[in-house]
């Protein structure tokens, strides 16, 4: 099974930020797809059921971004 996890990334402000967020989340084990909505600072992550919201927030934190519940 898979799930979609929605995140808000308030400090994502530019194309470079978008690329960094996509790369960090995409490298997380179990993540299948990442869709970034830069103007609204939202991210939708398609992932296996074993992937937690907390793991995604940690992946963002490691590259300097804040992940919050969307």
N, C-alpha and C positions, 0 to 999 in steps of 0.2 A: 504494500500500500504506500501511497505517497500523500503528502500534505502540502498546503500552501501556508507559509508563515509571512505575515505582514509586519513590516518594520517601518518606523519613521527614523530618518537620519537628518536631524535638524542642521548639522554643521556641514552638510554636503552642498557645495555652492557652485561648482563648475564642472566642466567636462573631465578634467583631471581627477577631481574627487569622485565622479561617477565611475570612472575606469578603476580607481583604487578600490572602491566599494565592491564593484562587480568581481574583481580579481580576488579579493579577500574572501568574499562569501562563496564564490565559485570553487575556491580551493578547499573549502570545508568538506570533510568526508560526509558523503550521503546527499550532498546538494546536487540536484539535477539541472536546475535552471535558475537564473537570476534576472529579474526584470526591474529596471530602475526608472522611476518617474522623477527626473531631476527637478522640474519646476515645482512639484508638490512635495519634494524631498521624501518620497515613499519608495519602498522596495518590497517586491513580492518574491519570495524564495520558494521554489518547488523542491521538496526534499523528501527523503525517506522518513518513515515514522520515527526512526531512532534519533533524528536530528532535533535538538531542543532550541527553543528561543534563546536560552542562555548561551548556548554554544555559538550562535550567530552573533550575539552581542559581544561576546569575547573576541571573535574573529575581527569584528569592526574595531574594538578597543585596541587590538594589537597593531592596527594601522592608523590609529589616531582619530577615529570617528566614534560618535556616540550613537548607540542603537536604542530605540525606545519602542514601546508598544504603539502600533499605528491606530 
